[in-house]
Amino acid sequence: MKRKKTVRNQARKDSPGGNTAIKSEKKTQDNSFFSWLLVLALLGAWLSVGVLWFDLVDYNRVVGALGGVYDADGDGDFDVEDAKVLLENATVASKGKTLRKNITTEGDSIQAGHSKLTCLTEKPVMVASLKNPLGEKELHAEYLPGENKESTSHSSRGSTSDAEPSLEFTTEESRPANEISPELPPAAQPVPTSVSTPESITETTEFTDEPSVESKEEKEAKEKKPKLLNKFDKTIKSEINAAEKLRKKGKIEESLHAFEALVQKFPQSPRCRYGKAQAEDDLAEKMRSNEMLLKAVNSYREVAELPDVPPDLIKATLKRRADRQQFLGRTKGSLATLEKLVQIFPEDIRLKNDLGVAHLLLGDNKGAKQIYEEVLARAPHDGFAKVHYGFILKSENKIAESIPYLREGLESGEPGTDDGRFYFHLGDALQRTGDKRAYDWYEAGHRRGHFASVWQRSLYNVPGLRAQPWWMAEETGYIALVKMLERNWLTIRNEALSVLDSNSGQFLPEDENLRETGKWGQFTLWQQGQKVDSSCRYVPKTCGLLERYPETTGCKRGQIKFSVMQAGTHVWPHTGPTNCRLRMHLGLVIPSKGCRIRCTNQTREWEEGKVLIFDDSFEHEVWQEAESYRLIFIVDVWHPELTQLQRQTLSPI
């Protein structure tokens, strides 16, 4: 026992000294570690001084190699501002990665066992109560298909009768800057990242953690950032960056004042004047002012006229100028600007394609056709040129010839090709050649969000409106109008017959290429909500009866007209341009047999003195196989679910 006690006591006595030795040894190791760190830091500092002093690194080469990747602010080189942007992006990316991880974890627990889901853009269509998958702002088939989906306005058309989307090009860019459209383009809807061709529309989409594949243009943009500074502008880069920073932060007025001061101080600086133009452009959008936008257009021109302007800056300046001119409706000016761009950059295929569109906007199909033939000679697989070239061929009624260009252009998936008009006209061309694959392309267009359904293919739409091919008078809420028409049908018929018998030339031939065979004439009383006084002089009683019904006389997206169709006429399957109207047909002179109208998969016949009501945004087709003519009275009305504000603000069609 005593021995054990002695050992224990001895251990207590030895313990303090042992601890001290261990602590001392640990401290020495820590000191050595920090000493080495200090030595390495000093070596690094002296190495940096040596590199700078003896010019061991070709910095221009290094910056040139990295600038294309790290030039985050687009000024042509890498600097402190770029570093700030990169750091901010890195922070956001890190947060996004964490969030994405959390979402994936939650999703796994909720969706366990469900690895495949159908395409998110596919919406089931109930004919009786369709929720329109198209956006709030329409994109009509006669308007410019381009990469810039934010824009597209409407201009008045001469006639839209039963019209399918027109083969003329106009653009919503001509909308005044202070006009607000209550609709959004179909492009605003979520769509797959790849084109849904008929071969792929039955596939499902599987969600994986793989990153999305970058487009060719995105890769090119990363590989080569535009150089916007000349040698002089690099010397005042800090001042330019300060003004640009204000613009990017949304302090547009302050930015404009800063750039104006810089232009005053450095009148030969292209980058300063370009910044001024951009600030004016932004301010015009904020103020919704055409006057301010004109200032920006002029400033863009001044930039291009200065000496020693970097090529990338010339391209950016003139492209934006052409775009803004187009927005203001100055299509000829936009064409001239694009022609100048093509002269300066003759090898740029995309500029050539834009020039072709500018010719189409002016109605110069011949000029556009020549442009696209030149593009396809140099780049035979260019999808944008193909789809536009096919569009032009179809406008020339070269139906079979247009099909491969439209199809291959859409299949390319290139920017500017995913447009409802191209799906529409490819399907229409296939229908006219008897090819049942037409409905495969209509289905593809529907899945891409361009059509409400395979049957309902109008492109000027307001979302959420009840959609069904045939309507009863009670469903429309326009019972009084229907009763008035049926009660006065003989008066209306007699006035129409007096005009028809007089051979006065008031009935004009249908000129929208909707007929396969026969003759079809129309006599218009109201067009786009405007009374045609010269026509109403011939049928005063009919016009007097209609004056009391604003749902039809004020329908800016419709017409009121007589329609006469001779025996032997067949009207191709087609759809109207908008879901914002319903169409009433009052039978006036109807042969006993041979006249019928199909809307979707339901076929009906007219009766004298009775009103048929259908939604002409759905596919419909007409046969006149009787032995004498058929005469009806067409009365378009606003869709009953449109509000008064929508009826007032929707643009005419």
Secondary structure, DSSP 4 states (H G I P E B T S, - for coil): -HHHHHHHHHHHHHHHHHHHHHHHHHHHHHHHHHHHHHHHHHHHHHHHHHHHHHT-S-HHHHHHHHHHHH-TTSSSS--HHHHHHHHHHHHHHHHHHHHHHHHHHHHHHHSTT--EE--TT-----GGG----S-SS---TTB---S-TT-------S--TTPPSPSS-B-GGGS-TT---S---GGGS---SS---TTTTT--EE--SSPPPPPHHHHHHHH-------HHHHHTHHHHHHHHHHHHTT-HHHHHHHHHHHHHH-TT-HHHHHHHHHHHHHHHHHHT-HHHHHHHHHHHHHHHHSSS--HHHHHHHHHHHHHHHHHTT-HHHHHHHHHHHHHH-TT-HHHHHHHHHHHHHTT-HHHHHHHHHHHHHH-TT-HHHHHHHHHHHHHTT-HHHHHHHHHHHHHH--TT---HHHHHHHHHHHHHTT-TTHHHHHHHHHHTTSSSSSSB--SB--TT----SEE-HHHHT-HHHHHHHHHTHHHHHHHHHHHHHHT-S-SEEP-SS-EEES-EEEEEEEETTEE-HHHHTT-HHHHHHHTT-HHHHT-TT-EEEEEEE-TTEEEEEE--SBSSEEEEEEEEE--SSSEEEEETTEEE---BT-EEEE-TTB-EEEEE-SSS-EEEEEEEEE-TTS-HHHHHHSPP-
